[in-house]
Amino acid sequence: MTTQDPYASSRETTEGRVYSVTGNDWDSLVTEIGATKEERVVVNMGPQHPSTHGVLRLILELEGETVTEARAGIGYLHTGIEKNAEYRTWTQGVTFVTRMDYLAPIFNETAYCLGVEKLLGVTDQIPERASVIRVLMMEFTRISSHMVALGTGALELGALTPMLFAFREREKVLDIMEMVSGLRMNMAYVRPGGVSQDIPAGGITKIRETVKELRHNFKDNAKILIGNTIWMKRTVGVGYLDLPGCITLGITGPILRATGLPWDLRKSEPYCGYENYDFDVITNDGCDTYGRFMIKMQELEQSLRIIEQCCDKLDKLEGAPVVIEDKKIGSPADLKVGADGMGNSQEHIAHIMGQSMEALIHHFKISTEGFRVPAGQVYSTVESPRGETGVHLISDCGTHPYRVHFREPSFNNLQSLSAMCEGSMIADVVAAVASIDPVMGGVDR
């Protein structure tokens, strides 16, 4: 390479020496690189690579096939959800936040609504049936999310059948979500003060039947993966991160519990009545990819246990309200599945349009303006499939938030990428990222 060509020269950067090739100088470039005795290559893994979960870009510095440096490039799915929520009413904000971690929408909605209810000072006024339904839907969502993590994680390591089994069971879960809320994903089902609608007639029976099917079929994936020589070699000891590393980086969820620490907000800081449910916090002391996959697999049974307890509670609460009695806060809708699909019941329409002027006024005010929330700030958290999902809400006594900011576990968990991958083989990066299970909709927001 000649120094006279300004467009084909080597230059020093923070990443070391970078070589530019213009097309006719390859021979001289090879000679120059060979003289430096360097075999280090910087490559981009993503954002198009399937194993980077959509739009995650990994910048890997390689020496042969060994990763000497790994960095995550984010921002390819930025939606501005938090900022958009500042220009919508408190209830309309649910429709935005549900789309962040799109594999765990109910958790986003619940964290947000719990925060709004704290600001309103109505936490103790939320009907018990509404809280039980929230728990039920969150645990179904946890199963749905773990099915994606287990299925795609196995697929990325070369196993196709586990993904087919996982998505087969996930379809059953999504059918339940659609039956209860009307949508399979991004439901905006949880609302400040309760939920948008009750479980339809016959829904509990359908849920119990689905739980039995899931419990039986979950064994298929366990039989394929647990003890499988190839899968064990690809996961055991791969993506190692111990407890001090997790605490230093602020890691939560299965990654943290895979170090042996039983930290689960459902037990340590209960919400929605989780203190009234009997379940175990699953841990593993492997600190590796295998341990994280095992935790997700074993958490499926715990979610089924909680769902069964929810069904028992709902049977006893038959006919109880699912939204706060305060008509200035509660949703102005009474959704029912009728001949024209899902919409307001005819009784509700008759009430607000021809029987009660007060009901009509409440309906109009909430639908057009929303409700005012006392000035203040609050932080509320839930235990999502990936760890602690928290929301910091600030109100200036308006009908819409002054500030909405989420503590999203995928964003924090991605900080562990370098610690897990540097010093390992490039093939192990895929397994490590799969065990982190990031959802970029939550990372970029």
KEGU-516783 format. One record per residue (C-alpha): residue number from 1; residue in three letters; x negated, y negated, z. Coordinates in steps of 0.2 Angstrom, whole numbers, plus 5000, padded with zeros to 4 digits. Layout:
BEGIN
<NUM,"ala",<X,Y,Z>>
...
//
This chain:
BEGIN
<1,"met",<5000,5000,5000>>
<2,"thr",<4993,4983,4995>>
<3,"thr",<4994,4968,5007>>
<4,"gln",<4997,4957,4992>>
<5,"asp",<5015,4963,4989>>
<6,"pro",<5026,4954,5002>>
<7,"tyr",<5040,4966,5000>>
<8,"ala",<5030,4982,5003>>
<9,"ser",<5020,4980,5019>>
<10,"ser",<5019,4987,5036>>
<11,"arg",<5024,4976,5051>>
<12,"glu",<5024,4978,5070>>
<13,"thr",<5040,4978,5079>>
<14,"thr",<5046,4983,5096>>
<15,"glu",<5049,5000,5089>>
<16,"gly",<5031,5001,5083>>
<17,"arg",<5025,5001,5065>>
<18,"val",<5038,5000,5052>>
<19,"tyr",<5035,5004,5034>>
<20,"ser",<5045,4997,5019>>
<21,"val",<5045,5006,5003>>
<22,"thr",<5049,4997,4986>>
<23,"gly",<5049,5012,4975>>
<24,"asn",<5032,5012,4966>>
<25,"asp",<5021,5013,4981>>
<26,"trp",<5025,5030,4989>>
<27,"asp",<5008,5037,4987>>
<28,"ser",<4999,5023,4995>>
<29,"leu",<5012,5023,5009>>
<30,"val",<5009,5041,5013>>
<31,"thr",<4990,5038,5013>>
<32,"glu",<4993,5023,5026>>
<33,"ile",<5004,5033,5037>>
<34,"gly",<4992,5048,5037>>
<35,"ala",<4978,5037,5042>>
<36,"thr",<4988,5032,5058>>
<37,"lys",<4990,5050,5063>>
<38,"glu",<5008,5046,5068>>
<39,"glu",<5022,5058,5065>>
<40,"arg",<5036,5048,5074>>
<41,"val",<5052,5045,5064>>
<42,"val",<5067,5035,5069>>
<43,"val",<5084,5042,5063>>
<44,"asn",<5102,5037,5064>>
<45,"met",<5114,5050,5070>>
<46,"gly",<5130,5043,5066>>
<47,"pro",<5142,5034,5066>>
<48,"gln",<5148,5046,5052>>
<49,"his",<5141,5062,5060>>
<50,"pro",<5156,5073,5067>>
<51,"ser",<5147,5077,5083>>
<52,"thr",<5146,5059,5088>>
<53,"his",<5165,5058,5091>>
<54,"gly",<5169,5046,5077>>
<55,"val",<5160,5030,5078>>
<56,"leu",<5146,5032,5090>>
<57,"arg",<5129,5028,5083>>
<58,"leu",<5114,5037,5091>>
<59,"ile",<5097,5030,5087>>
<60,"leu",<5084,5044,5089>>
<61,"glu",<5066,5043,5089>>
<62,"leu",<5058,5060,5085>>
<63,"glu",<5042,5068,5085>>
<64,"gly",<5044,5083,5075>>
<65,"glu",<5061,5090,5082>>
<66,"thr",<5058,5083,5099>>
<67,"val",<5068,5067,5105>>
<68,"thr",<5056,5055,5112>>
<69,"glu",<5069,5041,5114>>
<70,"ala",<5088,5040,5112>>
<71,"arg",<5099,5025,5112>>
<72,"ala",<5117,5023,5109>>
<73,"gly",<5124,5010,5097>>
<74,"ile",<5142,5005,5101>>
<75,"gly",<5155,4992,5095>>
<76,"tyr",<5161,5001,5079>>
<77,"leu",<5178,5003,5086>>
<78,"his",<5181,4986,5095>>
<79,"thr",<5199,4982,5096>>
<80,"gly",<5200,4967,5107>>
<81,"ile",<5214,4976,5118>>
<82,"glu",<5209,4968,5134>>
<83,"lys",<5209,4950,5126>>
<84,"asn",<5226,4954,5117>>
<85,"ala",<5234,4959,5133>>
<86,"glu",<5231,4941,5140>>
<87,"tyr",<5244,4935,5127>>
<88,"arg",<5258,4948,5130>>
<89,"thr",<5269,4950,5145>>
<90,"trp",<5264,4961,5159>>
<91,"thr",<5276,4975,5152>>
<92,"gln",<5270,4973,5134>>
<93,"gly",<5252,4976,5140>>
<94,"val",<5256,4994,5142>>
<95,"thr",<5258,4996,5124>>
<96,"phe",<5240,4989,5121>>
<97,"val",<5230,4998,5135>>
<98,"thr",<5238,5015,5131>>
<99,"arg",<5227,5015,5115>>
<100,"met",<5210,5013,5123>>
<101,"asp",<5206,5031,5128>>
<102,"tyr",<5218,5038,5115>>
<103,"leu",<5215,5056,5122>>
<104,"ala",<5221,5050,5140>>
<105,"pro",<5234,5037,5136>>
<106,"ile",<5245,5040,5152>>
<107,"phe",<5230,5037,5163>>
<108,"asn",<5227,5020,5155>>
<109,"glu",<5245,5016,5157>>
<110,"thr",<5246,5022,5175>>
<111,"ala",<5230,5013,5181>>
<112,"tyr",<5237,4997,5173>>
<113,"cys",<5254,4998,5180>>
<114,"leu",<5248,5003,5198>>
<115,"gly",<5238,4986,5197>>
<116,"val",<5253,4976,5192>>
<117,"glu",<5263,4984,5206>>
<118,"lys",<5250,4980,5219>>
<119,"leu",<5250,4962,5213>>
<120,"leu",<5269,4962,5214>>
<121,"gly",<5268,4970,5231>>
<122,"val",<5281,4983,5226>>
<123,"thr",<5270,4999,5228>>
<124,"asp",<5281,5006,5241>>
<125,"gln",<5296,5003,5232>>
<126,"ile",<5292,5014,5217>>
<127,"pro",<5305,5028,5217>>
<128,"glu",<5298,5045,5222>>
<129,"arg",<5304,5053,5206>>
<130,"ala",<5295,5041,5195>>
<131,"ser",<5279,5044,5205>>
<132,"val",<5281,5063,5202>>
<133,"ile",<5284,5061,5184>>
<134,"arg",<5269,5051,5182>>
<135,"val",<5258,5064,5191>>
<136,"leu",<5267,5077,5179>>
<137,"met",<5262,5068,5164>>
<138,"met",<5245,5064,5169>>
<139,"glu",<5241,5082,5172>>
<140,"phe",<5248,5087,5155>>
<141,"thr",<5237,5073,5148>>
<142,"arg",<5222,5080,5157>>
<143,"ile",<5225,5097,5149>>
<144,"ser",<5227,5090,5132>>
<145,"ser",<5211,5080,5134>>
<146,"his",<5201,5095,5140>>
<147,"met",<5208,5105,5126>>
<148,"val",<5200,5093,5114>>
<149,"ala",<5183,5092,5124>>
<150,"leu",<5182,5111,5125>>
<151,"gly",<5188,5115,5107>>
<152,"thr",<5177,5102,5098>>
<153,"gly",<5162,5105,5110>>
<154,"ala",<5162,5123,5105>>
<155,"leu",<5164,5118,5086>>
<156,"glu",<5150,5107,5087>>
<157,"leu",<5139,5121,5093>>
<158,"gly",<5145,5132,5079>>
<159,"ala",<5160,5141,5086>>
<160,"leu",<5176,5139,5076>>
<161,"thr",<5188,5151,5085>>
<162,"pro",<5188,5142,5102>>
<163,"met",<5194,5126,5093>>
<164,"leu",<5208,5134,5085>>
<165,"phe",<5213,5142,5102>>
<166,"ala",<5211,5125,5111>>
<167,"phe",<5222,5115,5098>>
<168,"arg",<5235,5129,5098>>
<169,"glu",<5238,5126,5116>>
<170,"arg",<5236,5107,5115>>
<171,"glu",<5251,5107,5103>>
<172,"lys",<5262,5115,5116>>
<173,"val",<5257,5101,5128>>
<174,"leu",<5260,5087,5115>>
<175,"asp",<5277,5095,5112>>
<176,"ile",<5281,5092,5131>>
<177,"met",<5275,5074,5130>>
<178,"glu",<5286,5071,5115>>
<179,"met",<5301,5079,5124>>
<180,"val",<5299,5068,5139>>
<181,"ser",<5293,5051,5131>>
<182,"gly",<5298,5052,5113>>
<183,"leu",<5280,5052,5107>>
<184,"arg",<5265,5063,5106>>
<185,"met",<5252,5050,5110>>
<186,"asn",<5251,5032,5115>>
<187,"met",<5268,5033,5123>>
<188,"ala",<5269,5017,5133>>
<189,"tyr",<5279,5028,5144>>
<190,"val",<5273,5022,5161>>
<191,"arg",<5280,5004,5165>>
<192,"pro",<5278,4992,5180>>
<193,"gly",<5290,4999,5192>>
<194,"gly",<5292,5017,5186>>
<195,"val",<5294,5025,5169>>
<196,"ser",<5304,5021,5154>>
<197,"gln",<5316,5036,5155>>
<198,"asp",<5319,5052,5165>>
<199,"ile",<5315,5069,5159>>
<200,"pro",<5329,5075,5148>>
<201,"ala",<5342,5089,5153>>
<202,"gly",<5333,5106,5152>>
<203,"gly",<5316,5098,5152>>
<204,"ile",<5310,5106,5168>>
<205,"thr",<5315,5123,5162>>
<206,"lys",<5305,5120,5146>>
<207,"ile",<5290,5114,5156>>
<208,"arg",<5290,5129,5167>>
<209,"glu",<5290,5141,5152>>
<210,"thr",<5276,5131,5144>>
<211,"val",<5265,5132,5160>>
<212,"lys",<5267,5151,5159>>
<213,"glu",<5261,5152,5141>>
<214,"leu",<5247,5140,5144>>
<215,"arg",<5241,5150,5159>>
<216,"his",<5241,5166,5149>>
<217,"asn",<5233,5159,5133>>
<218,"phe",<5219,5149,5142>>
<219,"lys",<5211,5166,5145>>
<220,"asp",<5207,5167,5126>>
<221,"asn",<5194,5153,5127>>
<222,"ala",<5187,5160,5143>>
<223,"lys",<5184,5177,5136>>
<224,"ile",<5176,5170,5120>>
<225,"leu",<5164,5158,5128>>
<226,"ile",<5160,5163,5146>>
<227,"gly",<5145,5175,5145>>
<228,"asn",<5143,5173,5126>>
<229,"thr",<5124,5174,5123>>
<230,"ile",<5124,5161,5110>>
<231,"trp",<5135,5149,5119>>
<232,"met",<5125,5151,5135>>
<233,"lys",<5108,5148,5126>>
<234,"arg",<5115,5132,5119>>
<235,"thr",<5122,5125,5135>>
<236,"val",<5113,5132,5150>>
<237,"gly",<5099,5119,5156>>
<238,"val",<5104,5108,5141>>
<239,"gly",<5108,5089,5144>>
<240,"tyr",<5101,5090,5162>>
<241,"leu",<5106,5076,5174>>
<242,"asp",<5106,5078,5193>>
<243,"leu",<5115,5069,5207>>
<244,"pro",<5103,5055,5210>>
<245,"gly",<5103,5051,5191>>
<246,"cys",<5122,5051,5191>>
<247,"ile",<5123,5039,5206>>
<248,"thr",<5110,5028,5199>>
<249,"leu",<5119,5026,5182>>
<250,"gly",<5137,5025,5189>>
<251,"ile",<5143,5042,5182>>
<252,"thr",<5159,5050,5187>>
<253,"gly",<5171,5064,5182>>
<254,"pro",<5165,5081,5177>>
<255,"ile",<5147,5075,5174>>
<256,"leu",<5146,5070,5192>>
<257,"arg",<5155,5085,5199>>
<258,"ala",<5143,5096,5189>>
<259,"thr",<5130,5091,5201>>
<260,"gly",<5139,5099,5215>>
<261,"leu",<5147,5083,5222>>
<262,"pro",<5166,5085,5224>>
<263,"trp",<5171,5067,5220>>
<264,"asp",<5189,5066,5213>>
<265,"leu",<5199,5050,5216>>
<266,"arg",<5215,5062,5218>>
<267,"lys",<5207,5068,5234>>
<268,"ser",<5196,5054,5240>>
<269,"glu",<5208,5039,5236>>
<270,"pro",<5225,5047,5232>>
<271,"tyr",<5238,5037,5222>>
<272,"cys",<5255,5042,5216>>
<273,"gly",<5257,5054,5230>>
<274,"tyr",<5243,5065,5225>>
<275,"glu",<5239,5068,5244>>
<276,"asn",<5255,5079,5244>>
<277,"tyr",<5249,5091,5231>>
<278,"asp",<5239,5107,5234>>
<279,"phe",<5224,5109,5222>>
<280,"asp",<5205,5111,5222>>
<281,"val",<5192,5100,5216>>
<282,"ile",<5181,5110,5205>>
<283,"thr",<5162,5108,5206>>
<284,"asn",<5147,5116,5198>>
<285,"asp",<5128,5114,5203>>
<286,"gly",<5121,5117,5186>>
<287,"cys",<5119,5099,5182>>
<288,"asp",<5119,5104,5164>>
<289,"thr",<5131,5106,5148>>
<290,"tyr",<5136,5123,5154>>
<291,"gly",<5142,5117,5171>>
<292,"arg",<5152,5102,5163>>
<293,"phe",<5161,5114,5151>>
<294,"met",<5165,5126,5165>>
<295,"ile",<5172,5112,5176>>
<296,"lys",<5184,5107,5162>>
<297,"met",<5189,5125,5159>>
<298,"gln",<5193,5128,5178>>
<299,"glu",<5202,5111,5180>>
<300,"leu",<5215,5118,5168>>
<301,"glu",<5222,5130,5181>>
<302,"gln",<5222,5116,5194>>
<303,"ser",<5232,5105,5183>>
<304,"leu",<5244,5119,5180>>
<305,"arg",<5246,5121,5199>>
<306,"ile",<5250,5103,5201>>
<307,"ile",<5263,5103,5187>>
<308,"glu",<5272,5118,5195>>
<309,"gln",<5273,5108,5211>>
<310,"cys",<5279,5093,5202>>
<311,"cys",<5293,5104,5194>>
<312,"asp",<5298,5109,5212>>
<313,"lys",<5299,5091,5218>>
<314,"leu",<5309,5086,5203>>
<315,"asp",<5322,5099,5206>>
<316,"lys",<5325,5092,5223>>
<317,"leu",<5325,5074,5216>>
<318,"glu",<5338,5078,5203>>
<319,"gly",<5348,5062,5199>>
<320,"ala",<5336,5050,5208>>
<321,"pro",<5331,5034,5200>>
<322,"val",<5315,5033,5189>>
<323,"val",<5313,5014,5190>>
<324,"ile",<5312,5001,5203>>
<325,"glu",<5329,4994,5209>>
<326,"asp",<5324,4976,5207>>
<327,"lys",<5332,4971,5191>>
<328,"lys",<5320,4957,5189>>
<329,"ile",<5305,4969,5187>>
<330,"gly",<5313,4986,5181>>
<331,"ser",<5314,4990,5163>>
<332,"pro",<5330,4983,5155>>
<333,"ala",<5332,4999,5145>>
<334,"asp",<5342,5015,5149>>
<335,"leu",<5335,5026,5136>>
<336,"lys",<5344,5042,5131>>
<337,"val",<5343,5055,5117>>
<338,"gly",<5359,5053,5107>>
<339,"ala",<5366,5056,5090>>
<340,"asp",<5356,5041,5083>>
<341,"gly",<5340,5047,5091>>
<342,"met",<5331,5039,5106>>
<343,"gly",<5338,5022,5111>>
<344,"asn",<5349,5013,5125>>
<345,"ser",<5363,5023,5131>>
<346,"gln",<5381,5017,5126>>
<347,"glu",<5385,5015,5145>>
<348,"his",<5370,5004,5147>>
<349,"ile",<5374,4993,5132>>
<350,"ala",<5392,4992,5137>>
<351,"his",<5386,4986,5155>>
<352,"ile",<5375,4972,5149>>
<353,"met",<5386,4967,5134>>
<354,"gly",<5403,4967,5142>>
<355,"gln",<5403,4971,5160>>
<356,"ser",<5390,4961,5170>>
<357,"met",<5384,4944,5166>>
<358,"glu",<5370,4946,5179>>
<359,"ala",<5364,4962,5170>>
<360,"leu",<5364,4953,5153>>
<361,"ile",<5353,4938,5160>>
<362,"his",<5341,4951,5168>>
<363,"his",<5340,4960,5151>>
<364,"phe",<5337,4944,5141>>
<365,"lys",<5324,4936,5153>>
<366,"ile",<5313,4952,5154>>
<367,"ser",<5314,4956,5136>>
<368,"thr",<5310,4938,5130>>
<369,"glu",<5299,4931,5144>>
<370,"gly",<5295,4945,5156>>
<371,"phe",<5293,4943,5175>>
<372,"arg",<5281,4932,5184>>
<373,"val",<5267,4940,5195>>
<374,"pro",<5261,4931,5211>>
<375,"ala",<5243,4923,5209>>
<376,"gly",<5229,4935,5214>>
<377,"gln",<5218,4949,5208>>
<378,"val",<5217,4967,5211>>
<379,"tyr",<5207,4983,5206>>
<380,"ser",<5216,5000,5204>>
<381,"thr",<5209,5016,5199>>
<382,"val",<5214,5034,5193>>
<383,"glu",<5205,5050,5190>>
<384,"ser",<5205,5052,5171>>
<385,"pro",<5198,5067,5162>>
<386,"arg",<5182,5058,5160>>
<387,"gly",<5180,5050,5177>>
<388,"glu",<5186,5035,5186>>
<389,"thr",<5197,5023,5175>>
<390,"gly",<5199,5007,5184>>
<391,"val",<5207,4991,5180>>
<392,"his",<5204,4973,5186>>
<393,"leu",<5219,4962,5184>>
<394,"ile",<5220,4943,5188>>
<395,"ser",<5236,4934,5188>>
<396,"asp",<5238,4915,5188>>
<397,"cys",<5257,4917,5193>>
<398,"gly",<5262,4918,5175>>
<399,"thr",<5272,4930,5164>>
<400,"his",<5256,4937,5156>>
<401,"pro",<5239,4942,5164>>
<402,"tyr",<5226,4929,5166>>
<403,"arg",<5213,4943,5164>>
<404,"val",<5213,4961,5160>>
<405,"his",<5197,4971,5162>>
<406,"phe",<5195,4990,5162>>
<407,"arg",<5181,5001,5170>>
<408,"glu",<5181,5014,5157>>
<409,"pro",<5172,5031,5161>>
<410,"ser",<5166,5034,5143>>
<411,"phe",<5157,5018,5143>>
<412,"asn",<5148,5021,5159>>
<413,"asn",<5145,5040,5156>>
<414,"leu",<5136,5035,5139>>
<415,"gln",<5123,5027,5149>>
<416,"ser",<5117,5045,5154>>
<417,"leu",<5113,5049,5135>>
<418,"ser",<5094,5044,5136>>
<419,"ala",<5092,5054,5153>>
<420,"met",<5100,5069,5146>>
<421,"cys",<5092,5069,5128>>
<422,"glu",<5074,5062,5129>>
<423,"gly",<5062,5076,5129>>
<424,"ser",<5074,5089,5122>>
<425,"met",<5076,5096,5105>>
<426,"ile",<5087,5086,5092>>
<427,"ala",<5099,5101,5091>>
<428,"asp",<5102,5099,5110>>
<429,"val",<5108,5081,5108>>
<430,"val",<5124,5087,5100>>
<431,"ala",<5128,5098,5115>>
<432,"ala",<5124,5084,5127>>
<433,"val",<5135,5072,5119>>
<434,"ala",<5149,5085,5118>>
<435,"ser",<5147,5087,5137>>
<436,"ile",<5148,5068,5140>>
<437,"asp",<5165,5069,5130>>
<438,"pro",<5165,5050,5126>>
<439,"val",<5180,5043,5118>>
<440,"met",<5175,5027,5108>>
<441,"gly",<5192,5019,5109>>
<442,"gly",<5189,5017,5128>>
<443,"val",<5171,5012,5126>>
<444,"asp",<5174,4997,5114>>
<445,"arg",<5191,4992,5119>>
//
